Structure formats: C-alpha cells, structure tokens
Amino acid sequence: MSKKEEVAQAQAMQEEEMRRTPIPRGRQVLGLCEQRVGGSRMKVRCMDGKNRICRIPGRLKRKLWVREGDILLIEPWELGGDGKGDVLFKYKLIQVDVLRRKGLLKEMTQEEF
C-alpha cells in the first residue's frame, strides 16, 4: 500500500468517526469517569455539575471497557434519584475532538483528558 493510499484511508476513517459521534439527546449528559468502584460501577463527574455512580448495563458489560479519564455518554436514572445513571457509550479520542469542536466539552479542560 502506497503512502497516498494510507493517507486517504486514514482520512476516510476520521470522517466516518465524525459522522458516527453520538451527541446527548433528551436527558442524556456527557461525563468524565473519575474512579472505578468495582462491579461494573464507576464515579462519573457529569457536565450538569453532578457526580453520579454509574453502571455499565448487562448488554454492554463485555463490549465496553472503561478506564479513568474516559469521556462517556450517561443516562441518569428516573426513579433512583439523580445520583445514579447508566453508561450508554464511550467516546474515542477522535470523537472527543469532534465534541470539543462542537462546543459540548467547553467546561472540561484539556488536562482532564
């Protein structure tokens, strides 16, 4: 594969990632994983200013590996109070850049990533 083909393939992958970056809708918020607690649970600082204990739902447990410092899409619980939520999606680095360009991560500073 030539250098030109590699560059074209990398650009195509970036465009696809930008197109498929989910943005928060309805009650969903963005959050930063601060600490893993265990048992598929973690402490997440959300963009609405609240700290939540979030869990990874069973359908995503084996697919979604979350580490401290990851940016996540969170769905707060309706019944369990505002201190809990579910993790819906983990953003990749290129998707985090897309969110930052759209202005959705302006409250979080660069050092947090």
Backbone as numpy.savetxt, mean C-alpha at the origin, in Angstrom:
# Nx Ny Nz CAx CAy CAz Cx Cy Cz
18.89 -10.26 -26.39 18.05 -9.09 -26.39 18.94 -7.85 -26.39
18.65 -6.94 -27.29 19.47 -5.74 -27.39 19.10 -4.73 -26.31
19.97 -3.76 -26.14 19.76 -2.72 -25.12 18.48 -1.94 -25.39
18.21 -1.67 -26.66 17.02 -0.91 -27.04 15.75 -1.68 -26.67
15.75 -3.00 -26.89 14.59 -3.82 -26.55 14.39 -3.88 -25.04
15.48 -3.94 -24.28 15.38 -3.97 -22.82 14.78 -2.69 -22.28
15.19 -1.54 -22.83 14.66 -0.25 -22.40 13.17 -0.17 -22.73
12.79 -0.62 -23.93 11.38 -0.59 -24.34 10.53 -1.48 -23.43
11.07 -2.64 -23.07 10.34 -3.55 -22.20 10.19 -2.95 -20.79
11.22 -2.31 -20.28 11.15 -1.68 -18.96 10.12 -0.55 -18.96
10.08 0.25 -20.03 9.10 1.33 -20.12 7.68 0.78 -20.18
7.48 -0.32 -20.90 6.15 -0.93 -20.99 5.70 -1.44 -19.63
6.63 -2.01 -18.85 6.29 -2.49 -17.52 5.92 -1.32 -16.60
6.63 -0.21 -16.69 6.33 0.96 -15.87 4.96 1.53 -16.21
4.63 1.60 -17.48 3.33 2.12 -17.88 2.21 1.22 -17.39
2.44 -0.09 -17.43 1.43 -1.03 -16.95 1.23 -0.88 -15.45
2.32 -0.70 -14.69 2.22 -0.51 -13.25 1.47 0.78 -12.93
1.72 1.85 -13.70 1.04 3.11 -13.46 -0.46 2.96 -13.73
-0.80 2.21 -14.75 -2.20 2.05 -15.12 -2.95 1.23 -14.07
-2.27 0.30 -13.44 -2.92 -0.60 -12.50 -2.69 -0.23 -11.04
-2.47 1.01 -10.75 -2.27 1.45 -9.39 -3.63 1.79 -8.78
-4.12 0.97 -7.85 -5.43 1.27 -7.25 -5.35 2.49 -6.33
-6.33 3.34 -6.41 -6.39 4.51 -5.54 -7.52 4.29 -4.53
-7.44 4.93 -3.36 -8.48 4.73 -2.34 -9.85 5.23 -2.82
-10.86 4.43 -2.58 -12.23 4.78 -2.94 -13.12 4.58 -1.72
-14.09 5.43 -1.55 -15.03 5.30 -0.45 -14.35 5.48 0.90
-14.45 4.47 1.76 -13.87 4.55 3.10 -12.40 4.15 3.13
-11.84 3.67 2.04 -10.47 3.19 2.01 -9.48 4.33 2.24
-8.38 4.00 2.94 -7.32 4.98 3.20 -5.97 4.33 2.94
-4.97 5.17 2.72 -3.60 4.71 2.59 -2.96 4.67 3.96
-2.03 3.74 4.17 -1.37 3.65 5.45 0.05 3.14 5.31
0.84 3.36 6.37 2.23 2.94 6.43 2.36 1.89 7.53
2.87 0.71 7.18 3.05 -0.35 8.16 4.19 0.05 9.10
3.88 0.21 10.38 4.89 0.61 11.35 5.50 -0.57 12.08
4.69 -1.58 12.38 5.20 -2.70 13.16 4.37 -3.95 12.91
5.04 -5.08 12.70 4.36 -6.37 12.62 4.10 -6.86 14.03
2.89 -7.27 14.30 2.53 -7.71 15.64 2.52 -9.23 15.73
2.22 -9.91 14.63 2.17 -11.36 14.62 0.76 -11.83 14.30
0.66 -13.05 13.79 -0.66 -13.58 13.46 -1.34 -12.82 12.34
-0.59 -12.40 11.35 -1.06 -11.63 10.19 -1.65 -10.28 10.59
-1.20 -9.74 11.70 -1.65 -8.42 12.14 -0.47 -7.45 12.20
-0.78 -6.16 12.09 0.27 -5.14 12.11 -0.32 -3.81 12.57
0.56 -2.95 13.07 0.17 -1.59 13.42 0.42 -0.73 12.20
-0.60 0.02 11.80 -0.53 0.84 10.59 -0.91 2.27 10.93
-0.08 3.22 10.49 -0.41 4.64 10.63 -1.07 5.07 9.33
-2.33 5.47 9.43 -3.13 5.78 8.25 -3.08 7.27 7.92
-3.43 7.60 6.69 -3.37 8.98 6.22 -4.43 9.86 6.86
-5.46 9.28 7.46 -6.48 10.08 8.14 -6.08 10.42 9.57
-4.82 10.11 9.94 -4.30 10.49 11.24 -4.52 9.49 12.34
-5.08 8.33 12.03 -5.36 7.33 13.05 -4.38 6.17 12.94
-4.08 5.56 14.08 -3.29 4.33 14.10 -4.26 3.17 14.25
-4.11 2.17 13.40 -5.02 1.03 13.40 -4.24 -0.27 13.52
-4.88 -1.26 14.13 -4.39 -2.63 14.08 -5.08 -3.27 12.88
-4.30 -3.62 11.87 -4.87 -4.15 10.63 -4.46 -5.61 10.47
-5.33 -6.35 9.81 -5.04 -7.76 9.56 -5.06 -8.03 8.07
-4.38 -9.10 7.69 -4.41 -9.55 6.30 -5.52 -10.60 6.21
-6.55 -10.39 5.40 -7.64 -11.37 5.30 -7.14 -12.72 4.80
-7.89 -13.76 5.10 -7.49 -15.12 4.76 -7.21 -15.35 3.29
-7.96 -14.70 2.41 -7.76 -14.91 0.97 -6.42 -14.35 0.48
-5.80 -13.45 1.27 -4.54 -12.83 0.87 -3.34 -13.30 1.70
-3.56 -14.13 2.72 -2.48 -14.46 3.66 -1.24 -15.02 2.99
-1.40 -15.91 2.05 -0.23 -16.54 1.42 0.30 -15.73 0.23
-0.48 -14.80 -0.27 -0.08 -14.02 -1.43 0.59 -12.71 -1.05
0.21 -12.13 0.09 0.63 -10.79 0.46 1.63 -10.84 1.60
2.87 -10.46 1.32 3.92 -10.42 2.34 4.23 -8.96 2.63
3.97 -8.55 3.86 4.11 -7.15 4.25 5.26 -7.00 5.22
6.08 -5.97 5.01 7.18 -5.64 5.92 6.97 -4.23 6.45
7.72 -3.90 7.49 7.64 -2.55 8.05 8.11 -1.55 7.01
7.39 -0.45 6.89 7.72 0.58 5.93 6.96 0.47 4.62
6.16 -0.57 4.43 5.38 -0.73 3.20 4.16 0.18 3.22
3.78 0.67 2.04 2.57 1.47 1.89 1.43 0.52 1.52
0.30 0.65 2.25 -0.80 -0.28 2.10 -2.11 0.46 1.84
-3.05 -0.25 1.23 -4.41 0.23 1.08 -5.25 -0.45 2.16
-5.88 0.35 3.02 -6.58 -0.15 4.20 -8.07 0.13 4.08
-8.87 -0.86 4.50 -10.32 -0.70 4.61 -10.68 -0.75 6.09
-11.03 0.40 6.72 -11.39 0.38 8.14 -12.66 -0.45 8.38
-12.72 -1.08 9.55 -13.89 -1.87 9.90 -15.06 -0.96 10.23
-16.26 -1.38 9.87 -17.46 -0.61 10.17 -17.92 -0.86 11.61
-17.89 -2.12 12.05 -18.46 -2.47 13.34 -17.45 -2.49 14.47
-16.22 -2.87 14.21 -15.23 -3.06 15.27 -14.61 -1.77 15.78
-15.16 -0.67 15.45 -14.56 0.60 15.84 -13.60 1.09 14.77
-13.08 2.29 14.97 -12.20 2.87 13.97 -10.75 2.49 14.19
-10.47 1.66 15.17 -9.09 1.29 15.47 -8.63 0.02 14.79
-9.47 -0.57 13.95 -9.11 -1.81 13.27 -9.43 -1.70 11.79
-8.77 -2.56 10.99 -9.02 -2.54 9.56 -8.42 -3.76 8.87
-8.71 -3.88 7.59 -8.19 -4.96 6.75 -7.24 -4.38 5.72
-6.20 -5.14 5.39 -5.26 -4.76 4.34 -5.82 -5.29 3.02
-5.98 -4.39 2.05 -6.52 -4.78 0.75 -5.44 -4.94 -0.31
-4.37 -4.13 -0.21 -3.37 -4.10 -1.28 -2.06 -3.56 -0.74
-0.95 -4.08 -1.26 0.38 -3.57 -0.93 0.95 -2.94 -2.20
1.40 -1.69 -2.08 1.94 -0.97 -3.24 3.41 -1.28 -3.44
3.80 -1.43 -4.70 5.21 -1.58 -5.07 5.83 -0.19 -5.15
7.17 -0.13 -5.25 7.86 1.15 -5.25 7.42 2.06 -6.39
7.25 1.50 -7.58 6.85 2.33 -8.72 5.43 2.84 -8.53
4.57 2.05 -7.86 3.21 2.50 -7.60 3.19 3.59 -6.54
4.11 3.52 -5.57 4.23 4.57 -4.55 4.61 5.89 -5.22
5.51 5.83 -6.21 5.88 7.04 -6.96 4.67 7.62 -7.69
3.83 6.75 -8.25 2.62 7.22 -8.94 1.69 7.92 -7.95
1.51 7.32 -6.76 0.66 7.94 -5.74 1.21 9.29 -5.30
2.54 9.36 -5.18 3.17 10.62 -4.76 2.97 11.69 -5.82
3.09 11.31 -7.11 2.89 12.28 -8.20 1.44 12.77 -8.25
0.50 11.89 -7.88 -0.91 12.29 -7.86 -1.26 13.12 -6.64
-0.33 13.21 -5.67 -0.56 14.03 -4.49 -1.25 13.32 -3.36
-1.35 12.00 -3.41 -2.03 11.25 -2.36 -1.14 10.95 -1.16
0.18 11.10 -1.31 1.11 10.81 -0.22 1.84 12.06 0.24
1.25 13.21 0.07 1.96 14.44 0.37 2.20 14.61 1.87
1.38 14.01 2.75 1.58 14.16 4.18 2.76 13.33 4.68
3.05 12.22 4.00 4.17 11.37 4.43 5.45 11.88 3.79
6.51 11.88 4.55 7.79 12.38 4.06 8.58 11.28 3.40
9.61 11.62 2.68 10.44 10.66 1.95 11.17 9.72 2.89
11.55 10.17 4.10 12.32 9.33 5.01 11.53 8.12 5.49
10.20 8.18 5.42 9.37 7.09 5.92 9.35 5.90 4.99
9.83 6.06 3.76 9.79 4.95 2.83 11.07 4.25 2.87
